[in-house]
Amino acid sequence: MKRGFFTALATILFLQLGNAQTIKTGVLIIGDGSNAVGASIQSSVSGAKTVLLLPGQDFEATLPSGNLSSGVEADLIKRLKVSDQSKEVQEKAFGDKAKVSLAIKSWTDTLKNLTIIKNASWLKLKRSGSGWSVQLSDGRTVKATALINADRSGKVNEAIMVQNVNKPWHALTYDNNLYRTSIAAGQQVQNVSSNLLFVSDLLIPNQENLVVLNPQTESVITGQAAGALAAYAAFFKTKISQAPLKEIQGELIRYQLSPMPFADIKPTDSNWKSIQFLGLSGFLKADIVNGVANFKPEQLVSTAEIKEPIKEYYYKAQIWFDDNKETQMTLGSTLSLVCYVGGKSPKNTEDEIKKNWSKVYKVKTEYDPKRNITRREFAVLVNDYLKPFGVNIDKSGRVLR
């Protein structure tokens, strides 16, 4: 009799202790839409322990058909297996929440750093030191370094006393250098796809380790950028405001999210990464027509278009351009430029280029130093030998030397 009583009491106490447990994580995400999808996947693959509080049983996400899809969004589209179908079939699949949810589940089930708590109901959400603490209705508490608010109900903002900050995407322009600070691109807004997202679009002034996503423009693309930001703070135990821009850009490019909205250069392009890096430098600028930005990879490169941005990045370039007055860049003059500015041996460099031309760079044209160089070829060579992405810039995109 007594034994049975104590066994029952022990069981009750065990359950209460289990319910009162504290879950410690790096990144906490609240939401179930496209923002939450991109954020939870990227945060976890970036190496941060991630907890997603899902209000219901499944995700409530769809995929837009007008985006320049890259990164997580492009991968989800691939998992839907409709890439070779008609546009009508694709759009129907993108809007089918059940199909999209199944594709998401098949992916998130494989992510060891991601814990999804379904039908999550929370009672309190507050600051805990420099991080966050949320008390769930089942008695458990989740403590996190960084919080991503992907909630669409407004309850999270109300709890933490933050007003809705629905910042718009920015159309690509070369009127200033802010395009160099882009962390994501390609979200279609009002038939314009040449859009950029900046770090400042995700953060709230004086609110550290908090990322607020716009519920009015649900986007896997936005969520992925947010996930990388929060994961950096969690992984390195620091503040989001201290995350180096180049580190975030590099991490997102590593997972094939485009920071530049080139409609004619897909992530499947063998030179996509080189063109993205060069696009961020502004050495070769996009042709923007009716809200669509094209890189035009087969167009020839003029000396005039590259002269000023390259001089801005490298002191020695001034001397090279003073000595080279040709109006069109050739393969030979590009080789001369990268060798002079980069302090490399012309003979050894040319031997390397010849060796890598078709096998590594996947260039289909013949190597001929006298031939005018295309934008694709120029991007590949300059990125490989001058590495403009490695040059530091400030928050306005100005080169720091």
C-alpha positions in Angstrom: 0.0 0.0 0.0 2.7 2.4 1.1 4.9 1.3 -1.7 2.2 2.0 -4.2 1.6 5.5 -2.8 5.3 6.4 -2.9 5.7 5.0 -6.4 2.7 7.2 -7.5 4.2 10.2 -5.7 7.6 9.7 -7.3 6.0 9.5 -10.7 4.1 12.8 -10.2 7.2 14.5 -9.0 9.2 13.2 -12.0 6.6 14.5 -14.4 6.5 17.9 -12.6 10.3 18.2 -12.8 10.1 17.2 -16.5 7.5 19.9 -17.2 9.5 22.5 -15.3 12.7 21.8 -17.2 14.8 24.6 -18.8 15.8 24.3 -22.4 18.9 26.3 -23.2 19.5 27.2 -26.9 21.4 29.6 -29.0 18.5 30.9 -31.2 14.8 31.0 -30.4 12.4 31.5 -33.3 8.6 32.0 -32.9 6.4 31.6 -35.9 5.2 29.2 -38.6 5.3 31.1 -41.9 7.9 31.5 -44.6 10.0 33.8 -42.4 10.2 31.1 -39.7 11.1 28.4 -42.2 14.1 30.3 -43.6 15.3 31.4 -40.2 15.1 28.0 -38.5 16.9 26.1 -41.3 19.7 28.6 -41.8 20.3 29.1 -38.0 20.6 25.3 -37.5 22.9 24.7 -40.6 25.1 27.6 -39.5 25.8 25.6 -36.3 23.7 27.2 -33.7 21.4 25.2 -31.5 17.9 26.4 -32.5 14.5 26.0 -31.0 11.4 26.9 -33.1 8.1 27.4 -31.4 5.5 26.4 -33.9 2.0 27.7 -32.9 0.2 24.8 -34.6 1.0 21.3 -35.8 2.4 22.3 -39.2 4.1 25.2 -41.0 1.8 27.7 -42.7 4.2 28.6 -45.5 3.9 29.1 -49.3 6.5 29.9 -51.9 6.1 32.9 -54.3 6.6 32.3 -58.0 8.1 35.8 -58.8 11.2 35.7 -56.7 14.7 35.2 -57.9 14.9 32.1 -55.7 18.2 31.1 -54.2 19.5 29.5 -51.0 16.9 27.8 -48.8 14.0 28.9 -51.0 15.6 27.4 -54.2 16.3 24.2 -52.3 12.7 23.9 -51.1 11.4 24.4 -54.7 13.8 21.6 -55.8 12.3 19.4 -53.1 8.8 20.0 -54.5 10.0 18.3 -57.7 8.1 20.6 -60.1 11.1 22.4 -61.7 10.4 20.7 -65.1 6.7 21.3 -64.9 4.6 24.1 -66.5 4.4 27.5 -64.8 0.8 26.8 -63.9 1.7 23.5 -62.2 4.6 25.2 -60.4 2.5 28.1 -59.1 -0.1 25.6 -57.8 2.5 23.6 -56.0 4.1 26.8 -54.5 0.7 27.8 -53.0 -0.2 24.3 -51.7 0.5 24.6 -48.0 0.3 20.8 -47.4 2.9 20.1 -50.1 5.2 22.9 -49.0 4.9 21.8 -45.4 5.8 18.2 -46.4 8.9 19.4 -48.2 9.9 21.5 -45.2 9.3 18.6 -42.8 11.5 16.2 -44.9 14.3 18.7 -44.6 13.9 19.9 -41.0 13.7 16.3 -39.7 17.3 15.9 -40.7 18.7 18.9 -38.9 20.3 17.9 -35.7 20.6 21.4 -34.3 16.9 22.2 -34.8 14.3 21.4 -32.2 10.7 22.1 -33.2 8.1 22.4 -30.4 4.7 22.0 -32.0 1.4 23.4 -30.7 3.6 25.7 -28.6 1.7 28.0 -26.3 3.7 30.5 -24.2 2.8 32.5 -21.2 5.7 35.0 -20.7 8.4 36.3 -22.9 11.0 38.6 -21.5 14.7 39.6 -21.4 17.0 37.3 -19.5 20.4 39.1 -19.2 21.6 39.8 -22.7 19.3 37.1 -24.1 15.7 35.9 -23.8 13.5 33.7 -21.8 10.1 32.3 -22.7 7.8 30.3 -20.3 5.7 27.7 -22.0 2.2 26.7 -20.9 3.4 23.2 -20.1 5.8 24.6 -17.4 9.0 24.4 -19.5 11.2 27.4 -20.0 13.3 28.2 -23.1 16.4 30.4 -22.7 18.2 31.7 -25.7 21.0 34.0 -26.7 19.0 35.5 -29.7 15.4 35.8 -30.6 13.9 35.9 -34.1 10.4 37.2 -34.1 8.7 35.6 -37.1 5.3 35.7 -35.4 2.4 36.9 -37.5 -0.1 37.6 -34.8 1.6 40.6 -33.2 1.6 38.9 -29.7 5.4 38.7 -29.6 5.9 42.4 -30.3 3.2 43.2 -27.7 5.0 41.0 -25.1 8.4 42.6 -25.6 6.9 46.1 -26.1 8.2 46.6 -29.6 6.1 48.3 -32.2 5.8 46.7 -35.7 8.7 47.8 -37.8 7.7 46.8 -41.4 10.7 48.0 -43.3 10.5 47.6 -47.1 13.0 46.0 -49.5 15.3 48.3 -51.4 15.5 48.5 -55.1 19.1 48.1 -56.4 20.7 51.4 -57.2 24.2 52.6 -57.8 23.5 56.2 -56.6 25.3 55.2 -53.4 27.4 52.2 -52.1 24.8 50.6 -49.9 24.4 47.8 -52.3 27.8 46.5 -51.1 26.2 45.8 -47.7 23.4 43.6 -49.0 22.8 40.3 -47.3 20.0 39.0 -49.4 18.3 39.8 -52.7 15.6 38.8 -55.2 12.4 39.2 -53.3 9.7 40.4 -55.8 7.8 43.4 -54.6 5.2 45.0 -56.9 6.8 43.3 -60.0 10.3 44.5 -59.1 12.8 41.7 -58.4 16.0 43.9 -58.3 15.6 44.2 -54.5 18.1 44.1 -51.7 17.9 43.5 -47.9 20.3 45.2 -45.5 21.2 44.1 -41.9 19.5 47.3 -40.6 16.2 46.1 -42.1 16.1 43.2 -39.5 17.3 45.0 -36.4 15.6 47.3 -33.9 17.7 50.2 -32.5 18.7 49.7 -28.9 17.3 46.1 -28.9 20.2 43.7 -28.9 20.0 40.1 -30.0 16.5 40.6 -31.4 15.6 40.2 -35.1 12.1 41.3 -36.1 10.8 40.0 -39.5 8.1 41.8 -41.5 4.8 39.7 -41.4 3.5 41.6 -44.4 6.2 40.3 -46.7 6.6 36.7 -45.6 9.8 35.4 -47.2 12.1 32.4 -46.9 14.8 34.7 -48.3 14.4 37.2 -45.4 14.2 34.4 -42.9 17.4 32.8 -44.1 19.3 36.1 -43.7 17.9 36.5 -40.2 18.9 33.0 -39.3 22.5 33.6 -40.2 22.6 36.8 -38.2 21.2 35.3 -35.0 23.3 32.1 -35.4 26.5 34.2 -35.5 25.6 35.8 -32.1 24.6 32.5 -30.6 27.6 30.5 -31.9 30.2 33.1 -30.9 28.3 34.2 -27.8 28.3 37.8 -28.8 25.9 40.5 -29.8 24.2 40.6 -33.2 25.3 44.2 -33.7 28.9 43.0 -33.5 28.5 40.4 -36.3 31.0 41.4 -39.1 29.1 42.1 -42.3 31.6 40.1 -44.5 31.2 37.1 -42.2 27.4 37.2 -42.6 27.6 37.7 -46.4 30.1 34.9 -46.8 28.0 32.5 -44.7 24.9 33.2 -46.8 26.7 32.9 -50.1 28.2 29.6 -48.8 24.6 28.4 -48.6 23.8 29.9 -52.0 21.7 32.9 -51.0 22.2 35.7 -53.5 23.1 39.1 -52.1 22.9 40.6 -55.6 19.6 40.2 -57.6 21.0 39.2 -61.0 18.1 37.7 -62.8 20.2 36.1 -65.5 22.7 34.3 -63.2 21.1 31.4 -61.4 22.7 29.7 -58.3 23.3 26.7 -60.6 25.6 28.7 -62.8 29.2 27.4 -62.3 30.4 31.0 -62.0 27.6 32.2 -59.7 29.8 32.7 -56.6 32.4 34.7 -58.5 29.8 36.9 -60.1 28.0 37.5 -56.8 31.3 38.5 -55.1 32.2 40.8 -58.0 28.7 42.2 -58.0 29.1 43.3 -54.4 32.2 45.2 -55.3 30.5 47.1 -58.1 33.4 46.5 -60.5 30.7 45.4 -63.0 27.3 46.9 -62.5 24.0 45.4 -63.5 21.8 46.6 -66.3 18.5 47.5 -64.6 15.4 47.7 -66.8 11.8 47.7 -65.5 12.8 46.5 -62.1 14.9 43.6 -63.4 18.7 43.6 -62.9 20.7 41.6 -65.4 24.5 41.0 -65.2 24.8 40.2 -68.9 27.7 37.8 -68.6 28.6 37.6 -72.3 28.8 41.3 -72.8 32.4 42.7 -73.3 34.1 44.8 -70.7 35.1 48.4 -71.3 38.0 50.0 -69.5 35.9 53.0 -68.5 33.3 50.9 -66.6 35.9 49.2 -64.3 38.4 52.0 -63.9 37.0 54.0 -61.0 35.7 51.2 -58.8 38.9 49.2 -59.1 41.0 52.3 -58.3 38.8 52.8 -55.2 39.7 49.3 -54.0 43.4 49.2 -54.9 46.0 52.0 -54.8 48.3 50.4 -57.3 45.4 50.3 -59.9 45.8 54.1 -60.5 49.3 53.5 -62.0 48.2 50.6 -64.1 45.3 52.6 -65.7 47.6 55.5 -66.3 49.8 53.2 -68.3 47.0 51.3 -70.1 44.7 53.4 -72.3 42.9 50.8 -74.4 39.1 51.3 -74.5 38.3 47.6 -74.3 39.7 45.1 -71.8 41.2 42.0 -73.3 42.2 38.7 -71.6 45.8 39.9 -71.8 45.2 43.3 -70.3 43.1 41.7 -67.5 46.0 39.3 -66.8 48.4 42.3 -66.7 46.0 44.2 -64.3 45.6 41.4 -61.8 49.3 40.6 -61.8 50.4 44.3 -61.4 47.8 45.1 -58.7 48.2 41.7 -56.9 51.9 41.5 -57.2 51.9 38.2 -59.0 54.2 36.7 -61.6 52.6 37.1 -65.1 54.1 33.8 -66.4 53.0 31.7 -63.5 49.6 33.4 -63.3 49.0 32.8 -67.0 50.0 29.1 -66.7 47.5 28.8 -63.8 44.7 30.4 -65.8 45.3 28.2 -68.8 45.2 25.1 -66.6 42.0 26.2 -64.8 40.3 27.8 -67.8 37.9 25.0 -68.8 38.2 22.5 -66.0 37.9 24.9 -63.0 36.3 28.1 -64.4 34.1 26.1 -66.8 34.6 28.7 -69.5 33.5 27.5 -72.9 35.5 29.9 -75.0 39.1 29.5 -76.0 41.8 31.2 -74.0 43.3 33.9 -76.3 45.1 36.9 -74.6 44.3 39.1 -77.6 40.6 38.6 -77.4 38.2 41.1 -75.7 37.2 39.7 -72.4 33.5 39.0 -71.4 32.0 40.1 -68.1 31.8 36.4 -67.0 35.5 35.9 -67.7 36.5 39.1 -66.1 34.5 38.3 -62.9 36.1 34.9 -62.6 39.7 36.2 -63.0 39.4 39.3 -60.9 37.6 37.5 -58.1 40.2 34.7 -58.1 43.3 36.9 -58.2 42.3 40.2 -56.6 39.7 38.9 -54.2 37.7 42.2 -53.8 35.3 40.5 -51.3 38.3 40.5 -48.8 38.5 44.3 -48.9 36.8 45.8 -45.8 34.0 48.3 -46.2 32.1 50.4 -43.6 28.3 50.4 -42.9 27.7 52.8 -45.9 29.7 50.6 -48.3 32.7 52.8 -48.4 36.1 51.1 -48.9 38.3 51.1 -45.7 42.0 51.3 -46.5 
